[in-house]
Each structure stands twice: as C-alpha cells, then as structure tokens.
Amino acid sequence: MTREKPLYIPQGLKLRTEIFNGFAKEELIKTIIVTLVAGAIDALLFLFIQNTVVAIVFMLIAVSGTVLMLTKDNSNISVVDQVGFLIKYRFRQKKYRYVYKLKRRRDGGQNK
C-alpha cells in the first residue's frame, strides 16, 4: 500500500527584501512619488491658505495614508491591489439586458 503524502504549501515566504513587514523597495518608490506630488500640492495649498498647521497635517495624512494603502498583508495583497481587482472585475463582467417580448399565441395572434 502506498501512503499519500499531504501537499504542503508554505505561506508567508518573502521573495524580496523588506524595509518592514509588507513594505519593500517597490512600495518605497511609490511612496516617494506620492510624497513629491503631495508636496507640490501642499506648497500651492500653503500659498493660498497661509496656514502652517493645515499644510503639515495634509503632508502627514498623504504620506501615512500612502504607506498604509501600499503595505501588503500576509497574503501579499495591499489595499491598492484589492481596489485594482475590484475595478478589473467590474469591467470584465458582461451585461445581459433583459428585453420583454410577448409570447407567441397559438391562434396566430388573432383573438376571436
């Protein structure tokens, strides 16, 4: 008799060097790009509002929000990935509109 060996699928393998758990070089580059764009928007915001507190809070929210949305969990999926999956799913779905049609009558459509 042969014994079946169970299939072992390891989880949580790290194929890349991470700065902290779920955040690697690729996410760091994206965060730097978002920080630069947010910094330009923040400079314009500061020119119009002239409020230092608003400018600082805007930058803190932009950077921390970007890090939170790009950090991957144990299944290697981030919030940005999930939103991308939802968008792809939405556009891949086919739409079949229902059109109501009267059934054929046996008497040829004439009521007598």
Summary of the structure (lengths in Angstrom):
residues: 112
radius of gyration: 27.6
end to end distance: 78.2
largest distance: 85.1
contacts: 198
relative contact order: 0.10
helix: 52%
strand: 4%
